[in-house]
Amino acid sequence: MEIITSSSIYWIKKSGHTLTTRISNKKYTDLTSSLSACASNAACQAVVHEGSKEYYLYKDVKLSQKGTHNVFLRGGAKVVVIKMTMASGGYTWTYQSPFKLSGKLERSSEQPS
């Protein structure tokens, strides 16, 4: 298994498989254009490399063990992390997006030794 990114989406590459339900018989000649087309099609869940310069869009994700193709399964959107650090009053504060903290920040009643 290999994970790649294209069109701001994570794709999982599985070798030696195939899928059953094509979206159409439109053939793409390279991986980049087929992944881009799949990313812009809400029904598309995967791209299958069926032969030399033959990529097709699929709407199912049930892998067949009997296949011999490379399947690129659509994952989630690529996460862009933004991190900012600032210092104030002898403390360093770090903010990282898209992650957020939950819960309460409480002052400890214990005195440092």
C-alpha positions in Angstrom: 0.0 0.0 0.0 1.2 3.4 -0.9 -0.3 6.8 -0.2 0.0 9.7 -2.7 -1.5 13.2 -2.9 -3.0 14.7 -6.0 -5.6 17.5 -6.5 -5.3 18.2 -2.7 -6.7 14.7 -1.9 -5.0 11.7 -0.4 -5.1 8.5 -2.6 -4.3 5.0 -1.4 -2.7 2.8 -4.1 -3.5 -0.9 -3.9 -1.8 -3.2 -6.3 -3.2 -6.5 -7.6 -6.9 -5.6 -7.4 -9.8 -4.3 -9.5 -13.2 -2.8 -9.0 -16.5 -3.5 -10.8 -18.5 -0.3 -11.4 -17.1 2.2 -13.9 -18.6 5.7 -14.0 -18.1 5.7 -17.8 -16.0 4.3 -20.5 -14.0 7.5 -20.8 -10.3 6.6 -20.9 -7.6 8.8 -19.4 -4.1 8.4 -20.6 -2.2 9.4 -17.4 -2.6 9.1 -13.7 -2.5 12.9 -13.0 -5.5 13.7 -15.3 -7.5 10.7 -14.1 -7.0 11.6 -10.4 -7.9 15.2 -11.2 -11.1 14.1 -13.0 -12.0 11.8 -10.1 -11.4 14.6 -7.6 -13.9 16.9 -9.4 -16.6 14.2 -9.7 -18.6 13.7 -6.6 -19.6 10.1 -7.6 -16.0 9.0 -8.2 -14.4 6.9 -5.5 -11.4 5.4 -7.3 -9.2 5.3 -10.4 -8.1 2.0 -11.8 -5.0 1.7 -14.0 -6.1 -1.1 -16.4 -3.3 -1.1 -18.9 -0.6 1.0 -20.6 -2.1 4.5 -20.7 -5.5 3.3 -19.6 -7.1 4.8 -16.5 -10.8 4.7 -15.7 -13.0 6.3 -13.0 -15.0 4.0 -10.7 -17.8 4.6 -8.2 -17.4 1.5 -6.0 -14.7 0.7 -3.6 -15.2 -3.0 -3.1 -11.8 -4.5 -4.0 -11.6 -7.8 -5.9 -8.7 -10.0 -5.0 -8.8 -11.5 -8.5 -7.6 -8.3 -10.2 -4.2 -7.5 -11.6 -4.5 -3.7 -11.8 -3.4 -0.8 -9.6 -6.4 0.8 -7.8 -6.2 4.4 -6.4 -8.8 4.8 -3.7 -10.0 8.3 -2.9 -9.2 9.4 0.7 -9.8 12.6 2.5 -8.7 16.1 1.7 -5.1 16.9 2.1 -4.6 18.6 5.4 -2.8 22.0 5.3 -1.2 22.7 8.6 -0.6 26.3 9.7 1.5 26.8 12.8 2.2 30.0 14.6 4.3 30.5 17.7 4.5 33.7 19.8 6.2 34.6 23.1 4.7 36.8 25.8 5.5 37.3 29.5 8.1 34.5 29.5 5.7 32.0 28.0 5.6 30.5 24.5 2.2 29.9 23.0 1.7 27.7 19.9 -1.3 27.7 17.7 -1.7 25.0 15.0 -4.6 24.9 12.6 -6.7 22.9 11.6 -6.3 21.3 15.0 -7.9 22.8 18.1 -7.7 22.2 21.8 -10.7 21.1 23.7 -11.4 21.1 27.4 -10.6 23.7 30.1 -7.3 25.3 31.0 -7.2 25.4 34.8 -4.8 26.9 37.2 -3.1 24.3 39.4 -3.5 24.8 43.1 -0.1 23.3 43.8 2.8 25.7 44.3 6.0 24.9 42.3 8.8 23.7 44.5 
